[in-house]
Amino acid sequence: MAKARIGLYSVKGDTLTRTHKSCPKCGPGTFLAEHKNRRSCGKCGYMESGGATPPKTAKPAGKSAPPTA
């Protein structure tokens, strides 16, 4: 079955460049999936942390919960 290759390559003039990083375990041709905070390989399970964590949202201002006794 053919897999979608849209977005994995970009063409500039006569050159073809890869837009995603290849898996270091599986080798060239197996790309790492791009997620918000990591990259992962669907074939072998290799994962790289992006290092950046998503920003935490501030709690809305308002009434706080009453203290429990």
C-alpha positions as CSV (number, residue, x, y, z in Angstrom):
1,M,0.0,0.0,0.0
2,A,1.3,3.4,-0.9
3,K,1.9,6.0,1.8
4,A,1.4,9.7,1.5
5,R,4.6,11.6,0.8
6,I,3.0,15.1,0.7
7,G,5.0,17.5,3.0
8,L,8.0,15.2,3.5
9,Y,9.9,16.8,0.6
10,S,10.2,20.3,-0.7
11,V,11.4,21.2,-4.2
12,K,13.5,24.3,-4.9
13,G,14.7,24.6,-8.5
14,D,16.3,21.3,-9.4
15,T,17.0,20.2,-5.8
16,L,14.8,18.0,-3.6
17,T,15.2,18.5,0.2
18,R,13.7,16.6,3.1
19,T,11.5,18.5,5.5
20,H,11.4,15.9,8.3
21,K,14.3,14.3,10.1
22,S,15.1,10.6,9.4
23,C,15.2,7.9,12.1
24,P,18.7,7.2,13.3
25,K,17.9,3.5,14.0
26,C,15.9,2.7,10.8
27,G,18.0,4.9,8.4
28,P,17.2,7.2,5.5
29,G,13.7,6.8,4.1
30,T,12.0,6.4,7.5
31,F,10.9,9.8,8.7
32,L,10.2,10.9,12.3
33,A,6.6,12.1,12.9
34,E,6.5,15.7,14.1
35,H,4.4,16.3,17.2
36,K,4.1,19.4,19.4
37,N,6.8,18.3,21.9
38,R,8.5,15.3,20.3
39,R,9.5,13.4,17.2
40,S,8.8,9.7,16.9
41,C,9.3,6.8,14.6
42,G,6.3,4.7,13.8
43,K,8.4,1.8,12.7
44,C,10.8,1.1,15.6
45,G,9.4,3.4,18.3
46,Y,12.4,5.7,18.6
47,M,11.5,9.0,20.2
48,E,13.2,12.4,20.6
49,S,12.1,15.0,23.1
50,G,11.6,18.5,21.6
51,G,12.8,20.1,24.8
52,A,10.1,22.7,24.8
53,T,7.1,22.1,26.9
54,P,3.7,23.7,26.0
55,P,3.0,26.8,28.0
56,K,0.7,26.3,31.0
57,T,-2.5,28.3,31.0
58,A,-3.2,30.6,33.8
59,K,-6.1,29.9,36.1
60,P,-9.0,32.2,35.5
61,A,-9.5,34.9,38.2
62,G,-12.5,34.4,40.3
63,K,-13.7,32.7,43.4
64,S,-11.3,30.2,44.9
65,A,-12.5,27.0,46.4
66,P,-13.5,27.2,50.1
67,P,-11.0,25.6,52.5
68,T,-11.9,22.1,53.6
69,A,-12.0,21.5,57.3
